[in-house]
Amino acid sequence: MSAVPTEVDPAPAPVRTGAVVPVLASAGITVALMQTLVIPLVPELPRLLHASAAGTAWAITATLLAAAVATPIMGRLGDMYGKRRMLLISVAMLVTGSVVAALSSSLTPMIVGRALQGLASGVIPLGISIMRDELPSEKLGTATAQMSASLGVGGALGLPAAALLAENTNWHNLFWVSAGLGLVVFGLVLRFVPESSVRSGGRFDVLGGVGLSAGLISLLLAISQGAGWGWTSGRTLGLFAFAVVVLLVWGWWERRTTEPLVDLRTTARPQVLLTNLASMVFGFAMFAMSLVLPQLLQMPKATGFGLGQSMLASGLVMGPSGLVMLLTAPLSARISKTRGPKVTLMLGAVVVAAGYGFGSVLMGSVWELVLVSLLIGAGIGLAYGAMPALIMAAVPVSETAAANSFNTLMRSIGTSVSSAVAGVILAQLTINLGGYTLPSQTGFRVVLIIGAGAALSALAIASFIPARGVSGSVRGR
């Protein structure tokens, strides 16, 4: 049973609601930038941190695990104690983590800093929830579409920006820039974003938080490290088994406690359940582009299919897809308003599938990969804009942040599985060049075809979402 929403007095200081959307979207883009910040450094981290390649891989894994834990918990805390408050705490953790990483010269502080950065991942669902509380109905669709798309926008724009800094300045500056952006966002949120008067109150489900965290960490750790440990090793299988048991027990507890971390009765509603499933599969599809296209661009020309581009050049090829996602967000909202977000989600899945289909045959030149990335980016912008509208149309206002956070978590799980699956395929389908083992063109093509299949699977799942007019229902009940 969900707690009854309670009203609290709004902040006495006047706020400019017209600035809410750009400020929150900027916060989302900043957090997404953080996730791609370290990618240009990955090959150099063992030398920079005086550690093994296996050890430095934790600079990415720590962020993934921290984000999985923080996203649902910060969403629930936002519903209970104030979404703006939790948003500010999240941005503060981003700044703190960036400073720790900037000051690091060894592995342990780098991992701590990256984990703190990962704890900021609740910013996007919190921002969407603030928009639901503060914006009029006619502006809400476009605003939430832009906020949802900011995850992809920041990721696409972050790669060329990080590559440019990494190639031309000291690597510590990547994290100092991240800290500076975080401070700017913190100040903008303080100045322009109001605290919502909609709160659920109640007590935080500590056991639910611990159980979900333990289950997710075990699951994502097995997925992210399984290739290195061996998929049939005792450690990998043990973590998978532990995750299944813990999540089953967690589900049993959530159904029986009066104030759950995640209201599974609401989550089981067809519109919410199917949207979350489609989001997870779509997250799988989305990440295939980020894994394949940069590698194709940077592969040596001697392979016969590589394009021999630098990290910066490959980032510039991927960057326009982020702008397309942002530009597509208003179109996503317009289609959702006239035809319903279900149609928008399905259209986005079709566009992404088409992009991967073209990509499986168009990989011989830079302009072809630019075209493929733009097409996939447009599909992601359409679909990501529809997901929060579908979720918010089916949940009470008092559960908005928790429900959006859970949806974001589903996308993240999808991208984690995508990374693992693609890694296995590219490790199996290889060529030998000058004594080095490299992924083959067939391997890349298989991953792209699987990405297309995942997008079509998301289309099939979305087709079963109950058709409802939601253009005016996303405000709540």
N, C-alpha and C positions, 0 to 999 in steps of 0.2 A: 504494500500500500504506500503510495506516495504521500509525503507531507503536504498539508494544505498551504498554498502560497500565502505569505504574509506580506503586507505592505510596510515599508519603512519610509521615513521622511526623505525626500530627495535632497541632494546637496544644495545648500542655500545659495551658493555662488552661481550666477548665470553661466551657461555654456553655449557655445556656438555649434549647434547641431549640424550646420552645413559643413563643418570641418571634420565631423566624425568619420565619414567614409574614407577620405584620403588618408587620415591619420591611422585608422585601423588597417587599411590596405598596406600602408607603408610598414606597419608593424609586422604584418604577415610576410611581406616580401623580405624584410630584414631577417626574420627567423629562417625563412627558406634559403636565403643566401648563406646562412651559417652552415646549413647541411652540406653544401657543395664547396665550402671554403677550403677544406683540406685536400680535395681531390688532386689538385696539381702537385701537392707535396708528397703524395703517397709513395712514388718510386724513390724519393730522397729521404723519407723519414728515418729509415734504419741508420743512415749516415749522420743525419742531423741530430738524432736523439741517442746515438750510440747504443742501438738495440737491434734485436733480430727483426726480420720481416714479419714473423708470426706475432711478435710482441707489438710492433707498431700497428698491426691490423686492428688492435683494440682501440686506436684513436677513432676509428669509424664505428666499431661494434659498441663501444661505450655510449656513444651518442644515440644509436639505435635503441639500446636497452633502456636508457634514461627516458627517451621520448615515449616509449611504450608504457612506462610506469606513470609518467607525469600527465599524459594527455587525458585519460579518464578521470584521474584523481583531481586535477585542477578544474576540470569541467564540473564535477560534483561540488567541489568547494566554492566554485563561482556561483552556482545556483543557491548555495546555502548562505554564503557570507559576502557576496558582492563580486560581480564579474570584473569590474574595473580594478578592484583590489587584487584579484588573482592575476589579472593581466599585467599589472605593474610588478607584482612579485616575479612573474615569469620573465619579463624583460630584464629585471634586476639580476636574475640568475644568468641570463645571456651575457650581460655586461661582466658579471663576476667571472664566469667561465672564460670569457674572451681574454680578460686580464691575466688570469692564471695561465692560460695557454701561451699568451704573449711573453710572459716572463719565464716560461719553461725552457730548459735546455736538456732535459732527460725525459724518460718515458712516463714515469708515474705522474708528475704534475700535468703533463699533456693529457693523459687519460682523464684525470680529475677535471681539468678544464673543459674537455670535450663532453664529459658527462653532464657538467653543469649547463653547458650550452644546450644539450639535449632536453634538459628539464624545462626549457622555454617553449617546447613544441605545442603546448596548449594554447598559444596565442591565437591561432587561426579559429578554432571552434569557439573560443571565448569572444573573439571579435564578432563573429557571426551572431552570437547570442545577444551581444550588446546592441547590434543593429536591429534585431527583432524587437527589443524592448524600446528603442529610442526613435526609430524612423517611422514615418507614415507609410501606409500600405503601398502607395504608388511608387515610392522610392526603394522599397525593401528588396524587391526581386533583383534589380540591377546591382544594388550594393552588396548583397550576399553572394551574388555570382562573382563579382570582382574580388571579394574577400576569399572565397573558396579557390578561385583561380590563382591567387597570389602564391600559393604553394608551388605551382608549376612555374609561375613567372620568376620567382626568386631563384629557383633551381636552374632555370635556363640562363638567366642573366648573370648568375653568380659564377659560372664556369669561366667565361671570358674575362670577367673582372678579376677573379682570383688568379687566373693564369698570367694576366698582365702584371699584377703586383708581384707574383712569385718569380717571374722572369726578370724583372727590372729592379726589385728592391730586396731588402732583407726579408726572409720569410716570416719573421715575427710581426712585420707590419700588417700581414693578413688579419691577425687577431686584434691588433690595435685599431685597425679600421672597423672591424666588427664591434669592438667595444664602443668606439665613437658613434657609430650608427645607432647602437643600442641606447646610448645616453640621449641622443637626439629624440629617438622614439619615446623614451621614458618621459622627457619633458613635454613633448607634444600630447601624449596621453593625459598627463597631469593637467595640461591647460585646456584641452578641447573635448575630452571624452567624459561624459557624466557617469556617475555611479547609478546603476539601475535601481529602481524602487521595487523591482520584482525579486523576491527571495523566497526560498522554500523553508528556510529555518531548519530546525531539527538537529540531530546529532550525526556526526560523521561515522560511517560504517568502517571502523578500523580493521576488523577482521576481513571484511570484504576487500578493502584496499590491499592488505597484506596478501590475501589469497590470489587476487587478480595479478598483482605484481609478481608473485612467485611463479605463477603459471605462465605469464607472458614472457618473463625473463628466461625460463627454462625452454619454452618453445622457440623463441627467437635466437637464443644461444645455440640450440641444436641446428636450426636452419642456417645461421650465419657461419658456424664453425664446422658443420658436418663434412664439407668437402675436404677440409684439412685433417680432421680427426678420422675420417672414414665413415661413410653412411651406415655401415654395419658394425661400427665399433661399440663397445659396451658403454662408453661415455655418451655417444650420440643417442643410442637407443634408450639408455637410461633417462636422459633428459626428456626425450619425447614421451616416454611412459610416465614420468613424473608430472609433466605438463598436463597430460590427459587426466590423470587422477586428481591433481590439484584443481583444475578447471571444472571438473565434474562436481567435486565437493564445494567449490566456490558457487556454482550454479544452484546447488541444493541449499546453501546458506542464504543466497540472495533471494530465493523464493520464499523463505521463511522469516527473514528479519523484517521488521516494520519500516525501517528507513534504510533501504539498500543503497549501495554505491551505484549500481545500475539496476533500474527497474526492469526486470526481465519480462514482466507482463506487458509493459509498453513495448519493449524490444521485440517481443514475439508477434506484435500486430503485423499483419501481412505487408503493409506499406513500409514499415520500418525494417522488418526482417529482410525482405527482398531487396530494398535499397542498400542495406548493409552488405548483403551478399554480392550484389552487382558492383558495389564500391570496391570490395576486396578483389574481385576478378578484374575490375577495371584498373586498380592499382597495379596488379600484375602486368597487364597489358602496357600501361603507361611507361613502366620502368625499362622495358625492353629497348625503347628508343635510346635512353640514356646510356645503356650498356653497349649497344652495338655501333651506333653512328660515330661516336668519338674514336672508337678503336679502328673502324674502317678508315677514317680520315687520317689517323696517325700511323697506320701500318706502312712499312717500307714499300716503295714502288716495286722492289725486286720480287715481292710476293706474286706479282701479276694482277692483284686486285686492290692492294693498298694505295692510298693517295698521297702518302708521304708528307702530310701536313704537320705543323707544330701544334702544341697544346693550345696556344693562343688562337691560331687559325681555326682549329676545330671548335673552340669555344665560340668564336665569332660566327661560325656556321650554325651552331645550336642556338645562339642568342635570340635571333628573330622569332623563334618559335614561342619564346616567352612573351614577346610583344603581341604576337597573334593571340595567345591565350587571353591577354588583358583586353584586347580589342574585341574578342569574341564574346566576352562576358555580357555586354549589353544585349547582343543578339540572343544569347541564351535566355536572358530574362524576358525578352520580348516574345520568344517562342513559348516559353513557359506560361506567360500571361494569357496568350491566345489559344494555345493548344494543350497546355498542361506540362509540368516538368517531366512526366513520364515520357512524353514524346521527345522532349529535348535530350534526355538521357539516352534514349534509343538512337536518336540521330547522331549524337556524339560518338556512340559506339560504332555506328556504321562508318563514319568519317575516319575514325582511328583504324578500323579494320582495312579500309581502302588504302590508307597511308602505308600500313605495313605490307599490304599486298603489292603496292607499287614499289616499296622499298626492297622487296625480295628479288625484284628484277632490275630496278634502277639503282645501281650502286657503283657505276663506273666513272663518275665524275663528281666534282664538288657541287655543281649546280643541281644535280639530281638529288643529292642528299639534302641540300637546302630545301628543295621542293617537298621531299618526303617529310622533313622535320616540320615544315610549315603546315602541311596537311594534318599530321598527327597532333600538332599543337592546337590547331583549330578544333579538332574533335575533343581534345582534353578540356579546352575552354568551355565548350558546349556542355559536356557531361558534368564537369565539376561545378558549374553554375547551377545545375538542376538538383544535385544531391542534397544540399541543405534545405531547398524548398520542399522536397519530398519528406525529409525528416521532420521539419518544423510543422508541416501540415498535419502530422499524425501524433504529435506529443504536446502535452500541456506546456504553457509558458514557463512554469516552475521547473521543468526538466530540460529546457532548451540546451543549456551548456553541456550537461551530461550526455544528452542524446547526440549532439553534434560532435562531441569529443569521441564518443564511441564509434561514430561513423568515420572520423579521421583515423582512428586506430585501425579500423578494418582496411582502409586504404594502405596504411603502413605495413600491415601484415602481408597484404598482397604484393607490395614492392619487395619485401624481404624474401618471400617465396620466389618471386621472379628472379632476383639476384642469384639465389641458390640454384635454381633450375638452369638458368643461362650459364652459370659457372660450370656446372656439370657437363652441359652440351659442348661448350667451347673447349673444355679440357679433354674431351673424348675425340672431337673432330678437329684434328690438327695437321699441320705441315711442318717440315723441317727446313730451316733456312740458315745456312752458315753455322750449323751446330746448335741453333736455338729452335725450340718448339713453340710454334705460334698457332693461334686459331686459324682454321681454314675458312675459305669463302663459303663452303657448304655449311659449316657450323654457324656462321653469321646468318646465312639464309634460313636455316632451320629455326633459329631464335626468332627471326622476324615473322616467319610463318606461324610459330606458336603465339607470338604477340597478336597476330591477326585473329587466330582462333580464340584467344582469351577475350578479345573485344567482341567477337560474335557471341561468345558464351554470356558476356555481360548483357548483350542485346537480348538474348533469349530469356535471361532471368528478369530483365526489366519489363519484358512483354507481359509478365504475370503480375506486375504491380497493379493494384486496383486503380482504375481510372477515376480520378476525382478532380473536381474543379478546385484548385488551390490558390488561385491568384489572390483571393481575398482572405483565405484561411490561414495563411502563414503567420499572421499576427498573433494567433493564439485563440483561446476559447474562454 
